[in-house]
Amino acid sequence: MKNFSLFAGVTILFIIAGFLQSWNVALDMLVVGLVSAVTALGVNMQWGYAGLFNVGVMGFTALGGLAMVLIATPLRPSAWASGGWLIPIGLAIGAAAIALAILVWNKMPKGRARGLTMIAVLVVGFIAYRAVFDPAVSAVEAINPASAGNIGGLGLARLLQHLGLSQETALELSVWVAWPVGGVIAAGAAWLVAKTALGLRSDYLAIATLGIAEIIITVLKNEDWLDRGVKNVIGLPRPWPVPLEVNLQQSHAFLAFCQSWGLNPVTFSSITVKLGYVAIFLAILALVLTLAELALKSPWGRMMRAIRDNEDASEAMGKDVKRRHLQVFVLGSAVIGIAGAMMTTYSGQFVPTTFQPLRWTFLIWVMVIVGGSGNNWGAVLGGLLIWFLWVEVEPLGDMLMHLITDPMPAAWPLKAHLLNSTQHMRLMTMGLILLLVLRFSPRGLIPEK
């Protein structure tokens, strides 16, 4: 009854927002809240199941969003013709140089010769990599940089068109492919990170993941050939069957429906689109939650919790702790990547600068802690509740601050200071919520059993 009451209370909050503000605002909060809940589930797998302190959530989220650019945007033949095909060759040369250097280090006997040989391999590989990579990048980024300047996507939509689908349907279906690909890209990056960082102590792991996330964001901001950098990729397609608002507004059946019910077609078209996103994201959240619950209650889940609670005892029982940590870190990052692709789809654009630690790391951790780490239902509750409060605190804080300062004379510096500090209310409120939950319910609103 307690858990049901908590979810019912969150539902009532969204309904109240719909009546007092607008249903567009309430549904927008709900859509992003569902994405946040999926992200919180991924973090909960890593922390709640295995005790892995991943502070690089924003990096894996951004990699998931990158999948939308790589899969759902059209191919740019001019970019490939100008030398774009040399970019993957250059990257392959760089990767081969690193792999060869590792091989030299592992196979050669210890001594000065091993170190010098490894350095020589890296230097030669770096020179060869830059000799191939740099000219290709310059050629691609020089092609109409105002609207292009990148290699574009993989042309999946065009392939689907060859199968007889319309251009619009092909683009919409390519989005469904981009979401799992986002999970795969994030999982691949997580595997590389985990192979080097999982042997570290928990606090060092947190520092390492935070640093790697910042590296990922920096790369996405600066590699224009890949995703146009800070110039952003706009006009991303929507998933089938979510329509465009303008298409609804031009539909005679939709206009007739709005007229018969006395609805504004412009407003109701936006509401209809958001309802479509709610249905799709709710289905994805339900699928991820079901799989996470099945995994947690399986022998694998019990083993992961045993490793979390006592690594030494688990290792003594024959469990490969490092391998299992790698496994759950990759799985959790894959879920985070899928959430990143979903968020990029909903916004309709890929903007690397929007992936900030405050929003995509700190706030997600607050969701997991407040909801109840180790409990999947708690992660979902925390995702919905904390996002609602994050959005609503600022307008409520502004109203409260005006109420407090209204009796003050207009010339008082304190009044101006308080009114200008309204935007900081959400940070103070999040901290206060976190403190209250840790004080009165230290295991979260829905604790792990």
Secondary structure, DSSP 4 states (H G I P E B T S, - for coil): -HHHHHHHHHHHHHHHHHHHT-HHHHHHHHHHHHHHHHHHHHHHIIIIIH------HHHHHHHHHHHHHHHHSPB-HHHIIIIITHHHHHHHHHHHHHHHHHHHHHHSPSSHHHHHHHHHHHHHHHHHHHHHHHHHHHHHHTS-TTT--S-B---HHHHHHHTT--HHHHHHHHHHHHHHHHHHHHHHHHHHHHHHHTTS-HHHHHHHHHHHHHHHHHHHHH-HHHH-GGG-EE-PPPPTTPPPHHHHHT-HHHHHHHHHHT--HHHHHHHHHHHHHHHHHHHHHHHHHHHHHHHHTSHHHHHHHHHHH-HHHHHHTT--HHHHHHHHHHHHHHHHHHHHHHHHHHHTEE-GGG--HIIIIIHHHHHHHHH-TT-HHHHHHHHHHHHHHHHHHHHHHHHHHHHHHTTS-TT-HHHHHHHHTGGGHHHHHHHHHHHHHHHH-TT-SS---
